[in-house]
């Protein structure tokens, strides 16, 4: 499963950082690492963004958005061919959501500027054997957050339908289910669950 992700790890690391850690598909299988771990500076940037993201969402009483350009990976259609579509969660568009970008400015993570507020809560259906990662398939982007999860996660509903999926770092798919929903700024029982 996830044979296609083997190629993206090699290509992404070599293009973005000029370093090839794993040169062959066999190396990837041997190391069992299909989701590249966050580097120290990526973790640091994510933490430093927390106050700004609190401001962007308009509340300090909820966990802020944590997915940013440096800690997620966009996948191609070919890279998800092995995905078992019976284990994804399909989420309909939020009719109140605005477009993702205002000119070229990504406002979807900035609720105070009209960004997306509606979210759903997802969790693995079965007992976890390791950290897991949430990914999304939308009409214009397919990605995986590289921030590891140990439990449920909130994910935004946008201006189009989306399918969410879960994977372990080795590429094994994690069956997930929707357990709740809400809106940023409304509080509620899910306000402290990580938002990706």
N, C-alpha and C positions, 0 to 999 in steps of 0.2 A: 504494500500500500504506500502511496505517496512517492512513487518512483520519480515523479516529475519534480518534487521538491529537492531531490538530490542535486539537480542541475542548478536550481536557483541559488543554492547556498554557495556553490563554487563561483558562479558568475557575479553574484551580488558582492561578495567579499572582495573579489579581485577588482571589480570595477570601482567600488566605493572607497576602499581602503588601500588598494595597490598591494595587498598581501593575499597570498593564497595559503590558507591553513590546511586545507584538505584538497588534494589535487585530483583524486579519482573517485568515481562512484563507490568503489570498494572501500575507500577510506571513510566515506560518509557512513556506510553501513557498519563498518568496524567500530567507528566512534559513536554511532547511534545518535547523531546530532543533526536534526533537520531544521530546528529553529536556532538561529545564531544567538548565543547569550548576549545580553547587554554589556557593553564595555563600561569601564568605570566612569568615563566622562559622560556617557549616555544616561547612566543612573543619576549622576550628579545634576545634569541639566533637568532631568525629570523632577527631582526634588526641588531645585531652585525655581521651577515654574509653578509650584503649588500656590504661593501667594497671588501670582498673576491670574491663575486659573480660578481661584476663589473670587477674585474681583470680576473676572469675565463671566462667571455664572451668577453673580449678584448675591451670593450668600456664603458665609463661612461655616454654616452649620451642616453642610453636606460634603461628602467626599468629592473633590474636584476631578475634572477630566484629566486623565493621565496619558492618553495616547497622543504622541506628537510625531512629527516627520522622522526624527532620529530613532524612535523606538518601535517602529512598525515596518513591516515589509509588504510592498505591493506585489501580488502574485499575478502571473499571466493566466489566461484561460487554460493553456496547456499544463500549467503547474497544479491544477486542481482536478485533472481528469480522473484521478483515482479516488476522489471523494465519494463516500457513500452518502447519497442524498437522502436516505431514509433516516439518518441520524442528525440532520440539520434542523434548525428551527426557522420556519418562514415567518416573517413579521411584515405586516402591511404598512404602507406609507402613512405618515401622520398628515392628515389633510391641512393642518395649520402650519406645517413646516415650510420655511422659505427655502429658496435654492441654496445650494452648498456655498457658492461664491458670490461676492459682490464685486464686480469687475474681476480682478484676480486675487482679491483678498478672501481667504477662507474664513467665513463668518459662522459656519455651522457649529463650531466649538465655543462660540461667544454669545451666549443667550442674551446678554444685556444689549447687544447690537442686532437682535432679531434672530440669533442662532437657534438651533434645535433645543427644545426643552423636554420633549417626551422621550421616555426610555422604557425598556423592558428589562426584567431581571432573569438571567439564565444561570443554570447550574448543571453540573454533570449528573446524569441519571443514576450512576452507580458509584460505589466507593472508589475514591481516587488512589492510585498507586504512586503518584508523583504529581508535581506541579503541572498545570495545564495552561493552554493558551487559547484565546478566543480569536476567531477569524470571521470575516464577513464577505459576502458576495453580493454586490450591487451592480446596477447596469453599467456604471462607469469606473468602478474600482473593486478590486479583489485584494484583500489584505489580511494580515495576521499581526496582532499586537505581540511584541516580543517581551512584554512584561508578564512574568509568571503569575499564575493565580493558584490559590489553595482552596477556594470555595466559590460562592456565587459572584456574579459580576453584573453590573448595569451596562447596557449598551444603548446608544441613541437610536431613535426612530427618526428617519429623515423624510425627504420629499419624494421618495420612491420605495417600492418594496425591496426587502433585503432578506437574505438567508444567512444565518449565523451558524458557525460550526466550531467544534473544539478539537484540539490536538494536543498530544504530549510532545515534548521536545524531540523525541525520536520519530515523529511523524505518524504514530498510531492515533487513529481517530478516537475521540471521546464523545460518546453519545450525550447530548445535552437536552434540557427541557426548559420551557419558560415557567417561572414560578411567581411572577408578579409584574407590575408595571407602575409607572408614576410619572411625575413631572419635576424637573429641577426647580427648586425654590418652594415646593409645596411641603417639604419635610416628608413625613411618612416613615413607615417601618424600614424602607430600603435606603434611607439617606446616607448611611455610613458604609454601604457596599461600594466597592471600587467601581469607578466609572471609566470604561474604555471607549 
